[in-house]
Amino acid sequence: MNATAKHSLSSLVFACTTVLAATMPMTAEALSWERFSGLPTQREQHRGVAAVQVCTGAGHIAVGAQTPTAGAPPNTNFLIERLDPNGNFGWRYTYDSGRPEQLAEVVEYTDGTGFAVVGTIDPTGSPAVSALTLSKIDCNGNMLWHRTLGPTTGVNVAWDLIRANTGNGVTTFAGDLIVVGEFTPSTGGPTVVRVARLRNTGALIWMNHYVAAGGLSLKGRGIAEVDTPSITDDLVVGGGVGNNGSIFQINGDTGAFICGSQLPGLGISQFNDITRHGNAVIAPGFTVVGETRNATSTGQIFVASYRSTTCALQRQVHWGATTADESAQAVTTVRATTFTGVPDGQLLIVGNMKGPFSTNPGSTDAWSHLMVPINLTPFTTGGYTGQRYGTQGAGLAGIETAAGVIETGTDAYFVGASTSAWAGADPQHAYTARISFNNMKTLCSVPWTAPATFLTPNTALTVTPTAVGPVSQLNPLTRTPLTTHGYCCAIGP
C-alpha cells in the first residue's frame, strides 16, 4: 500500500478501540453475521464452501477437518456443515475411516441429489501412503459413495473441485466433476499436479499427472473453466512452479496441454485460487489470486488477469502494507444481485493479513474486498472499501483466517477458522462469516489502494501430461453429529 493507505491503517487503531467499544454489542444485522462451531477437545476448520441452490434450505455448505487437541489420537476427520441464510445451523457431521483425512472443497449437484466433496486420506507409514478422495453425500449428509483417485504411494493433497458447465456431449458432459490436487511420490522427485475428470456418478473419464520441466515442483491450487461455452471445454489450473506463480491451460475433453505462463512477482510467489470472469459485458478470461514476496519482505497480495487464449497476460498487480503480511486465498465473481450497486462479474476476494490492527501489534485477521476484473483496481463505487474480520479489544489476540468464498446471488459467505476466545478455552473453531450488507464498509475496514508496482512480464511454462489411474471404490463413511456451535456478535469485524 502507499503512504496514505499506511496512515489510514494506523488511524484505525484508535477507531476500532474507542468507537467500536462504545457501540458494542452490535446487532447481527449491522455486521451481517458470524458463526463458529466445534468441540472444546477438537480443532475445527473449514476449507471449502458452496452455495446451496437446489437442496431444501438454501444457505451454504462448508467442508474441512476436525483434529483432536494435544494428547488425543492424531486422527483428523472429514467435517461437513450446513447453515441456512440466517446463520441457523442445519446439521454438522464428522466422518471417520480410522485414518487421518480432511476435505478441501464441495460442489452441489444440480439434480437435487446432494453434493460432491474432494479430500485426502492423509499420509501414514513409511514410505508414505495417502489418497486423493472423491465422495458424494445427499442433502442430509449421508455418504452415498466414496472413492480414491490415482496413485497412493506418496503424499496426496486435495485442493479444488468444480462441476463442469461444458462438455462435448460425447465423452464429456455438463455436470462432470473436475478435481485438482498435488502428488509427491515416496520414491523422490518433484511434486506434480493431478487433474481428474469424472462423470457425476464418479466414473473416470480421464486423469493425468502434469509435470514441470527442469525437475521443478508444480502446484495446482485452483481450477476453472476458461469460458462458458467453450468449443474445446478448456480448463485452467492456477498454482505455482518453483518460486513463481503459474497457470496452465488444458483441453477439458482430453486433458491435453495447451499453454502455460509463470510469473516471478517479487521473487517468491504462488497463486491460491482462480476464477473465470467472462460475461456479456466483461471480456472473457480468468483471474488468479495469491501472494508474493522477496527473500526478506513480508507477503503482499498478488493478482493476475489472463485472456482465454494462448495464456496471454492482461495485467498483474501486488500491494500490501510494509508492516503487514498479506495474502489472497480465494476468489469468485459476483452477480448483479449479490451486492447493491455492484455490477455483474466483479471479483470478490478473501484472504489473510497479520499486522498492527486494533491494540494488537501482531493481529492475524481475515479480509474481504471487491475488485474490478481485468484492470485489477479496487471497486469503490458507492462506498465499497472492503472489510477486515478479527478480534477487537485490548488484550485479545485471536486468529481469524479465510480459506474459501462463495456468492449465492443474494449474498456471499467466506469460511475458515478462528482461535478467538468465543467459547472459553476451545483452541480452534470452524468459522463462517456472511457478507450481505449493502456496502462492505465497517469501522475497521482497510481500503485497497492502487498498486505501487506493476510487475514484470510473464514467461512461458510447459508441463507434460501423463495418464494415471485407477479409481478405487471404498465403503461410504458413517457420519457422527457435531453439536457444539455458537453465534458471535461481540467479536468480529
C-alpha positions in Angstrom: 0.0 0.0 0.0 1.1 3.6 -0.5 1.8 6.0 2.3 -1.8 7.3 2.5 -3.1 3.8 3.0 -0.5 3.0 5.7 -1.5 6.1 7.5 -5.2 5.0 7.4 -4.2 1.7 8.9 -2.5 3.3 11.9 -5.5 5.5 12.5 -7.8 2.5 12.6 -6.2 1.5 15.9 -8.0 4.4 17.6 -11.2 4.0 15.7 -11.5 0.3 16.5 -10.8 0.6 20.2 -12.9 3.6 21.1 -15.8 4.0 18.7 -16.3 0.2 18.4 -16.2 -0.3 22.2 -18.8 2.3 22.7 -21.2 0.7 20.3 -20.9 -3.0 21.3 -22.7 -5.2 21.3 -23.6 -4.9 17.7 -26.6 -6.5 16.1 -26.3 -9.3 13.6 -27.9 -7.1 11.0 -25.3 -4.3 11.4 -22.4 -6.7 10.9 -24.2 -9.3 8.8 -23.3 -12.4 11.0 -20.5 -14.7 12.1 -20.8 -18.2 13.3 -18.4 -20.7 14.9 -18.7 -24.4 15.6 -16.6 -27.1 17.3 -15.9 -29.2 20.3 -13.6 -28.0 23.1 -11.4 -31.1 22.7 -11.0 -30.6 19.0 -9.6 -28.2 16.4 -12.1 -27.5 13.6 -11.5 -25.6 10.3 -13.4 -25.0 7.1 -11.5 -25.1 3.8 -14.2 -25.1 1.1 -17.7 -23.8 0.6 -20.6 -23.9 -1.9 -23.9 -22.2 -2.2 -27.0 -24.5 -1.7 -29.2 -23.8 -4.7 -31.2 -27.0 -5.1 -31.3 -28.9 -1.8 -34.0 -27.6 0.5 -32.9 -24.9 2.9 -30.7 -22.6 0.7 -27.8 -21.0 2.6 -24.4 -22.7 2.2 -22.4 -25.9 2.9 -18.8 -25.9 4.2 -16.3 -28.6 4.4 -13.0 -29.1 6.2 -11.4 -31.1 9.0 -11.7 -31.8 12.8 -8.4 -32.7 14.6 -8.0 -33.7 18.3 -6.1 -31.4 20.6 -2.7 -32.4 22.0 -2.8 -35.7 23.9 -5.6 -37.2 21.8 -5.0 -39.7 19.0 -4.0 -37.8 15.9 -6.9 -38.9 13.8 -8.2 -35.9 11.7 -11.7 -36.5 10.3 -13.8 -35.1 7.5 -16.0 -32.2 8.7 -19.2 -31.0 6.8 -21.6 -28.3 8.0 -24.8 -26.7 6.6 -26.2 -23.3 7.6 -29.3 -21.5 6.3 -29.2 -17.9 5.0 -29.9 -16.6 8.5 -27.0 -18.4 10.0 -29.1 -21.1 11.7 -27.2 -24.4 11.9 -28.8 -27.2 9.9 -26.5 -30.2 10.5 -22.8 -30.7 11.2 -21.2 -34.1 10.8 -17.8 -35.7 11.0 -16.8 -38.8 9.0 -14.0 -41.2 10.1 -12.4 -44.1 8.3 -10.0 -44.8 11.2 -7.2 -43.0 9.3 -6.5 -39.2 9.2 -8.5 -37.4 6.5 -9.6 -33.9 5.6 -11.9 -32.3 3.0 -10.9 -29.4 0.7 -13.9 -28.4 -1.5 -17.6 -29.1 -2.2 -20.0 -28.6 -5.1 -23.7 -29.2 -5.4 -25.4 -31.4 -7.9 -28.0 -29.7 -10.0 -30.5 -32.5 -9.8 -31.1 -32.1 -6.1 -29.4 -35.4 -5.1 -26.7 -33.8 -2.9 -23.1 -32.7 -3.0 -19.7 -34.0 -4.2 -16.7 -33.4 -1.9 -13.0 -33.8 -2.6 -10.5 -34.6 0.1 -7.5 -36.6 1.2 -6.7 -39.6 3.3 -3.6 -38.2 4.9 -0.2 -39.9 4.7 0.7 -42.8 7.1 3.5 -45.3 7.2 7.0 -45.4 5.6 7.0 -45.0 2.7 4.1 -42.6 2.9 0.7 -43.9 1.7 -2.2 -41.5 1.2 -5.1 -41.0 -1.2 -6.9 -38.3 -3.1 -10.7 -39.0 -2.5 -14.0 -38.0 -4.1 -17.3 -38.7 -2.3 -21.0 -38.0 -2.7 -23.3 -37.1 0.1 -27.0 -36.5 0.0 -28.8 -33.3 1.1 -28.9 -34.6 4.7 -25.3 -35.5 5.0 -25.5 -39.3 4.3 -22.4 -40.5 2.3 -23.6 -42.4 -0.8 -20.2 -43.3 -2.3 -16.5 -42.8 -1.5 -13.6 -43.3 -3.9 -9.9 -42.8 -4.3 -8.4 -41.3 -7.4 -5.0 -42.3 -8.7 -1.7 -43.4 -7.1 -1.4 -43.6 -3.3 2.2 -44.4 -2.6 3.3 -40.9 -1.8 1.7 -37.7 -0.4 -1.6 -36.5 -1.9 -3.1 -33.1 -1.2 -6.6 -32.2 -2.4 -7.1 -28.6 -3.5 -10.2 -27.9 -5.6 -13.3 -29.3 -7.2 -15.7 -27.8 -9.8 -18.8 -29.0 -11.6 -18.4 -28.5 -15.4 -20.7 -26.3 -17.3 -19.4 -27.5 -20.6 -18.8 -30.8 -22.4 -18.6 -32.2 -26.0 -21.7 -34.3 -25.4 -19.9 -37.5 -26.4 -17.1 -38.2 -23.9 -17.6 -35.2 -21.6 -20.7 -33.5 -20.3 -22.0 -30.6 -18.4 -22.2 -31.8 -14.8 -18.9 -33.7 -14.9 -16.8 -33.4 -11.7 -13.3 -32.0 -12.1 -10.7 -32.4 -9.4 -7.3 -30.9 -8.9 -4.7 -31.9 -6.3 -0.9 -32.4 -5.9 1.1 -35.6 -5.5 4.7 -36.1 -4.2 5.9 -39.6 -4.9 7.6 -41.5 -2.0 10.3 -42.6 -4.3 11.5 -38.9 -4.6 11.2 -36.4 -7.3 9.2 -33.2 -7.7 5.6 -32.6 -6.8 3.2 -32.9 -9.7 -0.3 -31.7 -10.3 -3.1 -34.3 -10.7 -6.3 -33.4 -12.6 -9.2 -35.8 -13.0 -12.4 -35.5 -14.9 -15.2 -37.8 -13.8 -18.9 -38.3 -14.6 -21.2 -37.2 -11.8 -21.5 -40.9 -10.9 -17.8 -41.0 -10.1 -16.9 -42.9 -13.3 -13.5 -41.8 -14.6 -13.2 -40.1 -17.9 -9.5 -39.1 -17.8 -6.9 -38.5 -15.1 -3.4 -37.0 -15.7 -0.3 -36.0 -13.8 1.2 -32.8 -15.1 5.0 -32.5 -14.7 7.0 -29.3 -15.0 10.2 -29.1 -17.0 13.6 -29.0 -15.2 12.7 -31.0 -12.2 10.7 -28.2 -10.6 7.8 -28.9 -8.3 4.4 -27.8 -9.7 1.5 -26.6 -7.6 -2.2 -26.8 -8.6 -4.3 -24.9 -6.1 -7.4 -24.0 -8.1 -9.1 -24.9 -11.4 -11.7 -23.2 -13.5 -13.3 -23.5 -16.9 -11.9 -20.9 -19.3 -15.2 -19.9 -21.0 -18.8 -21.0 -21.0 -19.5 -22.1 -23.6 -16.1 -23.1 -25.0 -15.5 -25.0 -28.2 -12.8 -27.1 -26.6 -14.2 -27.0 -23.0 -10.8 -25.8 -21.8 -9.7 -25.7 -18.2 -7.0 -23.7 -16.5 -5.1 -24.5 -13.3 -3.6 -21.9 -11.0 -0.8 -22.5 -8.6 3.0 -22.2 -8.9 6.2 -23.7 -10.3 9.4 -23.4 -8.3 9.4 -19.9 -6.8 7.0 -18.5 -9.4 3.2 -18.2 -9.6 1.8 -20.1 -12.6 -1.2 -21.1 -14.6 -1.5 -23.7 -17.3 -4.4 -24.4 -19.7 -5.6 -27.9 -20.8 -8.2 -29.3 -23.1 -11.2 -30.2 -20.9 -12.2 -33.1 -23.1 -8.8 -34.9 -23.2 -6.5 -33.2 -20.7 -4.0 -32.3 -23.4 -1.7 -29.4 -22.5 -2.4 -26.2 -24.4 -0.2 -23.4 -22.9 1.2 -22.1 -19.7 2.6 -19.0 -18.0 4.8 -18.3 -14.9 5.2 -15.0 -13.0 8.1 -14.3 -10.6 6.3 -11.5 -8.8 8.7 -10.1 -6.2 10.7 -13.3 -6.4 8.8 -15.8 -4.3 5.2 -16.2 -5.5 2.2 -18.6 -5.8 -1.4 -18.4 -6.7 -4.0 -20.0 -4.3 -7.3 -19.8 -6.4 -8.7 -19.0 -9.8 -12.0 -17.8 -11.3 -13.4 -17.2 -14.7 -14.7 -13.7 -15.2 -16.1 -13.6 -18.8 -19.6 -12.4 -19.5 -21.5 -10.3 -22.0 -20.0 -7.1 -20.6 -16.6 -8.1 -19.3 -14.1 -9.5 -21.9 -13.6 -13.3 -21.4 -10.7 -14.5 -19.4 -9.7 -15.6 -15.9 -8.1 -14.2 -12.7 -5.7 -15.8 -10.2 -5.1 -14.6 -6.7 -2.3 -15.4 -4.2 0.8 -13.9 -2.6 4.3 -12.7 -3.5 7.4 -11.6 -1.5 11.1 -11.3 -1.9 13.6 -13.1 0.3 13.4 -10.5 3.1 10.0 -8.8 2.8 6.6 -9.6 4.2 4.0 -11.1 1.9 1.9 -9.0 -0.4 -1.4 -9.7 -2.2 -0.8 -10.9 -5.8 -3.4 -10.9 -8.5 -3.1 -11.6 -12.3 -5.6 -11.5 -15.1 -5.3 -13.6 -18.3 -7.1 -13.8 -21.6 -8.8 -17.0 -22.6 -6.5 -17.8 -25.5 -2.7 -18.5 -25.5 -2.4 -17.9 -21.7 -1.9 -14.2 -22.6 -1.3 -12.0 -19.5 -3.5 -8.9 -19.3 -2.3 -7.4 -16.1 -0.8 -8.3 -12.8 -0.7 -6.2 -9.6 0.5 -6.6 -6.0 0.0 -4.5 -2.9 0.3 -4.6 0.9 1.4 -2.6 3.9 5.1 -3.0 4.7 4.1 -3.6 8.3 1.7 -6.4 7.5 2.0 -9.9 6.0 -0.9 -10.3 3.5 -2.2 -12.9 1.1 -5.3 -13.6 -1.1 -6.7 -17.1 -0.5 -9.9 -17.4 -2.6 -11.8 -15.6 -5.4 -15.2 -15.7 -7.0 -17.3 -13.5 -9.3 -20.5 -11.8 -8.1 -23.8 -11.3 -9.9 -25.6 -8.0 -10.2 -27.9 -9.1 -7.4 -25.2 -10.1 -4.9 -24.4 -6.6 -3.5 -26.4 -3.4 -4.0 -24.9 -1.3 -6.8 -22.2 -3.8 -7.8 -22.3 -4.8 -11.5 -22.3 -8.4 -12.7 -18.8 -10.1 -12.9 -16.9 -8.1 -10.3 -14.3 -10.1 -8.3 -14.9 -10.9 -4.7 -11.6 -11.9 -3.0 -10.9 -13.0 0.6 -7.6 -13.5 2.3 -5.5 -13.2 5.4 -3.3 -10.5 7.0 -1.1 -10.2 10.0 -0.3 -6.7 11.2 -0.7 -3.9 13.7 -4.5 -3.8 13.9 -6.7 -2.8 16.9 -4.5 -2.9 20.0 -2.6 -6.0 18.9 0.7 -5.4 17.1 0.5 -8.9 15.5 -3.2 -9.3 14.9 -4.0 -12.1 12.4 -7.3 -11.3 10.6 -9.3 -12.3 7.6 -10.4 -9.7 5.0 -12.8 -9.4 2.0 -12.7 -7.0 -0.9 -14.3 -6.3 -4.3 -12.1 -5.8 -7.3 -12.7 -4.7 -10.9 -11.7 -7.5 -13.3 -9.0 -7.2 -16.0 -7.8 -3.7 -14.9 -7.4 -5.0 -11.3 -8.4 -1.9 -9.5 -10.4 -1.7 -6.2 -14.2 -1.4 -6.7 -15.0 1.7 -4.7 -18.3 2.9 -6.2 -21.0 3.6 -3.6 -18.5 3.5 -0.7 -17.3 -0.1 -1.0 -13.9 -0.3 0.7 -13.6 -3.8 1.9 -13.7 -5.3 5.4 -11.4 -6.8 8.0 -12.6 -9.5 10.3 -10.7 -10.0 13.6 -10.6 -9.9 17.3 -11.2 -6.4 18.8 -10.3 -5.0 22.2 -7.3 -4.7 24.4 -5.6 -8.0 25.3 -7.4 -10.1 22.7 -5.1 -12.0 20.4 -7.3 -14.4 18.5 -6.7 -15.5 14.9 -9.3 -15.4 12.2 -8.5 -16.9 8.8 -10.3 -17.2 5.4 -9.9 -20.2 3.2 -12.9 -20.2 0.8 -15.6 -17.8 -0.6 -18.9 -18.2 -2.4 -21.7 -16.0 -3.6 -25.4 -17.1 -3.9 -26.8 -14.3 -6.0 -28.2 -12.5 -2.9 -25.3 -12.6 -0.5 -21.9 -14.1 0.0 -20.0 -16.2 2.6 -16.4 -16.9 3.4 -15.2 -19.8 5.6 -12.1 -20.5 7.6 -11.0 -20.9 11.2 -10.8 -18.9 14.4 -8.9 -19.1 17.7 -10.6 -16.2 19.4 -12.0 -16.9 22.9 -15.6 -17.2 21.7 -16.3 -20.2 23.8 -13.9 -20.4 26.8 -10.7 -22.4 26.2 -11.7 -24.1 22.9 -8.5 -24.0 20.9 -9.9 -23.5 17.4 -13.4 -23.2 15.8 -14.7 -23.7 12.3 -15.6 -20.1 11.3 -18.2 -18.7 8.9 -18.9 -15.0 8.0 -21.8 -13.8 5.9 -21.2 -10.8 3.7 -24.6 -9.4 2.8 -24.9 -5.7 3.8 -25.4 -3.1 1.1 -21.9 -1.9 1.3 -18.9 -3.6 2.8 -17.6 -0.7 4.8 -17.2 -1.0 8.6 -15.5 0.9 11.3 -12.4 -1.2 10.8 -12.4 -1.5 7.1 -9.0 -1.5 5.3 -9.3 0.2 1.9 -7.5 -1.1 -1.1 -5.2 1.3 -3.0 -3.7 1.5 -6.4 -0.7 -0.9 -6.7 2.7 0.6 -6.1 4.4 -1.6 -8.7 3.4 -3.2 -12.0 5.3 -6.4 -12.2 7.5 -7.9 -14.9 6.0 -9.7 -17.9 5.3 -13.4 -17.8 7.3 -16.2 -19.4 6.1 -19.4 -20.9 5.6 -22.5 -18.9 5.4 -26.0 -20.4 4.1 -29.0 -18.5 3.8 -32.6 -19.7 0.7 -34.7 -19.1 0.9 -38.4 -18.3 -2.2 -40.6 -17.8 -2.6 -42.2 -14.4 -5.1 -44.4 -12.6 -7.1 -46.1 -11.1 -10.3 -45.1 -9.4 -10.9 -47.4 -6.4 -14.2 -47.9 -4.6 -14.2 -47.5 -0.8 -17.0 -48.1 1.7 -19.1 -45.0 2.5 -18.2 -43.5 5.8 -20.7 -43.2 8.7 -21.5 -39.7 9.9 -21.3 -38.6 13.6 -23.2 -35.5 14.7 -21.2 -32.4 15.9 -23.4 -30.5 18.2 -21.4 -27.7 19.7 -21.8 -24.3 18.0 -22.3 -20.7 18.6 -23.1 -17.2 17.4 -20.8 -14.2 17.8 -21.7 -10.5 17.7 -19.2 -9.1 20.3 -16.0 -10.2 18.5 -15.7 -9.6 14.8 -15.4 -7.0 12.1 
